[in-house]
């Protein structure tokens, strides 16, 4: 499956390379808009180039917004040695799976930089593994972070030390949490306790995962493709989001490739009145782009992510 197909699954109607063209047209329209204001000016309501300059400055800041996958993925191969080094027995069901599959912890760092003072409300992301390969050569997702049942925890603690427990599932590092957050109330302790590593502790990690959007949807466990949607009622400013999966790879698969697509956006109503009025000067496709909140879309291929592990 191509990166363009993943973008269509995100309902992204625009290609990443179109963004510059939309802004180029909007800048030309801003000049026309400023001239129109000048013709409409009267002695009672004088107009000058100030409005045009303000629109140009806003467009410049919007165009500098970025939403990017890291081109390099942190990947850890998960071995029975992780258990042995801690003096633990590998659970029988994991040991049985490891005879036929290799397991990897794969993290997806995403950097979002909105216009200063603004922010994004929604982040959508899809990653697919070994696209266009036969089913026998497709890795599948064994576990996902975050999932919906992390919402309450993330709502009151956005930065978490997370690792993998003996079942290769994402869990909170309770030892660090007790030190860093000693004043949790009973309800918070109960919610975190449900996601805390057991007596064996973490087998791999901890790693710092920072999620600033408490409304979560994720899909793909047991599939070859994982999808996240992270939302917030408030606008979220600059952030370094970390998503993660445990990947289950058939042992006869020699190379794992991946392709990702992401989309972030804001509400069009956050734009200034002048910029909204500007839309009558542009083509329908450009107007639709801005009315959808000037979304940022990106695709990213990753080749041979498990090489050397």
KAHU-V412341 format. One record per residue. N is the residue number from 0. PHI is phi in whole degrees, -180 to 180 (NA if undefined). PSI is psi as a letter, one per 40 degrees, with the letter a starting at -180 (999 if undefined). Layout:
n->(N,N)
phi->(PHI,PHI)
psi->(PSI,PSI)
This chain:
n->(0,1,2,3,4,5,6,7,8,9,10,11,12,13,14,15,16,17,18,19,20,21,22,23,24,25,26,27,28,29,30,31,32,33,34,35,36,37,38,39,40,41,42,43,44,45,46,47,48,49,50,51,52,53,54,55,56,57,58,59,60,61,62,63,64,65,66,67,68,69,70,71,72,73,74,75,76,77,78,79,80,81,82,83,84,85,86,87,88,89,90,91,92,93,94,95,96,97,98,99,100,101,102,103,104,105,106,107,108,109,110,111,112,113,114,115,116,117,118,119,120,121,122,123,124,125,126,127,128,129,130,131,132,133,134,135,136,137,138,139,140,141,142,143,144,145,146,147,148,149,150,151,152,153,154,155,156,157,158,159,160,161,162,163,164,165,166,167,168,169,170,171,172,173,174,175,176,177,178,179,180,181,182,183,184,185,186,187,188,189,190,191,192,193,194,195,196,197,198,199,200,201,202,203,204,205,206,207,208,209,210,211,212,213,214,215,216,217,218,219,220,221,222,223,224,225,226,227,228,229,230,231,232,233,234,235,236,237,238,239,240,241,242,243,244,245,246,247,248,249,250,251,252,253,254,255,256,257,258,259,260,261,262,263,264,265,266,267,268,269,270,271,272,273,274,275,276,277,278,279,280,281,282,283,284,285,286,287,288,289,290,291,292,293,294,295,296,297,298,299,300,301,302,303,304,305,306,307,308)
phi->(NA,-83,-61,-63,-66,-64,-62,-65,-68,-85,59,-88,-87,-130,-83,-57,-76,-81,-57,-62,-67,-63,-71,-62,-67,-64,-65,-63,-67,-63,-64,-64,-62,-64,-64,-63,-61,-63,-68,-86,-67,-131,-65,-78,-136,-64,-129,-136,-79,-60,-62,-61,-66,-64,-65,-60,-65,-63,-62,-60,-67,-64,-69,-81,-61,-135,-144,-138,-73,-69,-71,-122,-100,-71,-131,-125,-79,-101,-122,-64,-60,-59,-73,-62,-63,-98,70,-111,-87,-68,-54,-54,-71,-73,-59,-66,-65,-69,-71,-112,-135,-98,-119,-138,-90,-120,-111,-122,-74,-129,-108,-121,-130,-84,-58,-53,85,-111,176,-107,-99,-138,-124,-115,-148,-131,-130,-124,-110,45,-62,69,-96,-64,-54,-70,-112,-104,-64,-124,-85,-87,-153,-130,-134,-89,-116,-57,-75,-93,-56,-64,-67,-68,-61,-109,-149,-79,-106,-131,-92,-120,-145,-112,-89,-67,-96,59,-115,-72,-140,-78,-79,-65,-61,-70,-65,-62,-72,-81,-131,-75,-109,-66,-79,-63,-65,-67,-60,-66,-66,-69,-58,-68,-112,-86,-63,-76,-60,-71,74,-89,-86,-133,108,-85,-123,-89,-114,-119,-124,-109,-122,-78,-94,-127,-133,-137,-143,131,-61,84,-116,-94,-137,-119,-135,-125,-132,-117,-130,-143,-68,-94,-79,-103,-81,-58,-156,-120,-82,-122,-111,-156,-140,-99,-104,-110,-119,-56,-63,-86,-87,-90,-145,-116,-109,-146,-139,-127,-139,-138,-144,-128,-155,-134,-79,-60,-67,-76,-72,-67,-60,-61,-69,-65,-66,-62,-64,-74,-96,-118,-65,-61,-65,-66,-61,-61,-59,-72,-66,-85,93,48,-64,-98,-127,-148,-119,-148,-91,-130,-107,51,-69,-104,-58,78,-99)
psi->(h,i,d,d,d,d,d,d,d,e,f,h,e,i,i,d,e,e,d,d,d,d,d,d,d,d,d,d,d,d,d,d,d,d,d,d,d,d,d,e,i,i,d,d,g,i,i,a,e,d,d,d,d,d,d,d,d,d,d,d,d,d,d,e,i,i,h,h,i,h,e,h,h,h,h,h,h,h,i,d,d,d,d,d,d,e,f,i,h,h,i,d,d,d,d,d,d,e,d,e,i,i,i,h,h,h,i,g,h,h,h,h,g,i,h,h,e,a,i,i,d,h,h,h,h,h,h,i,h,f,i,e,i,i,d,e,f,h,i,i,h,d,i,i,h,i,i,d,e,e,d,d,d,d,d,e,g,d,h,i,h,i,a,h,a,e,e,f,i,h,i,i,g,d,d,d,d,d,d,d,g,e,f,i,i,d,d,d,d,d,d,d,d,d,e,i,i,a,d,e,a,h,d,h,a,i,i,h,h,h,h,e,h,e,h,h,h,i,i,e,h,e,i,e,h,i,h,i,h,h,i,i,d,i,h,h,a,h,i,g,i,h,i,i,i,h,h,h,h,h,d,e,h,e,h,h,i,i,h,i,i,i,h,i,i,i,h,d,e,e,i,i,d,d,d,d,d,d,e,e,e,i,i,d,d,d,d,d,d,d,d,e,f,f,i,h,i,i,i,h,i,h,h,f,e,e,h,e,999)
